[in-house]
């Protein structure tokens, strides 16, 4: 994957059984393979769920990037597991 590539992202938030689906664009790829994505489209319920998750992460005062583990569906699918400490 390279910057400017459009992607469809499917991920599970912790304690959720429904996938959050969004359309995004890759901003950058680090030498370690970490990808930064800007979300361009996401259903309102998904926005609410992701916002609540991010607020919880911020409140936990943990440092580091949010990590998405690859799932079995596609390289851009995964399970959102939290932050690296």
N, C-alpha and C positions, 0 to 999 in steps of 0.2 A: 504494500500500500504506500501511496505517496501523497504529499500535501495536495490539497484541492480535490481529492477523490471524494465523491459523494458515496455515503454508506447508509444502509439501514441497520439500526442497532436493536437487538432484542436482549434484554437482560432481566434477571430476577433480583429484586431488592430483598434484603434479609427479611425473614418472616412474611414473605409474600408467595402466593402460589400462581399469580398471574404475571405474564411477561409484560414489561414496559417496552413499548416499541416507539422508536423515534427515527427521524431522518436527520442526518448530520453531514458535515464536511470536515475532512481531516485538515487540521491546521499545521501540525508538524509531527514528525516521527523522530524520536531520539535515537542515538547510536545503539542504545540498549533495546530498541524495538518498542518503546513506550509511545503510545499514540495519544495526541491531544485532539479532541473533537469538539466542534461547536454544534450545538443542536439547532436545527432549522425548523423542524416540525415535530410536534408531539401533542397527542390528545390532551385536553385540559385535565382529565383525571390523572394522567401520567405526570403532567407538570406538577400537580399538587403532591402526588406521592414522592416524586424525586425531590421537590423542595423540602418536604417534611424530613426526608432522609438526610439531606444535606444540613438542615438545621440541627438535627440530632448529632450528626458527626461533629459539627462545629462546637456544640455544647459539650461534647465529650473531651474536648481540648486535646485530641490526638493530632499528631503532626504527620505530614507526608501526603503523597498523592492517593487518590481513590484508585483501588485496584479492581479490575474486571478480569476474572478467570475465564478462559475460553471454555465454551460449552461444546456439546456434541453436534450442534446444528450447523454452525458456520464459524469462520474465524472472527466474525464481528458479533457473535452471540456470546453471552456469558452470564455469570452470576456476580452481581456487585457485592463484594464481601466486606468492604470497609476501607480503612486507611492503613498504609504502612507506617510503622512507628519508628 
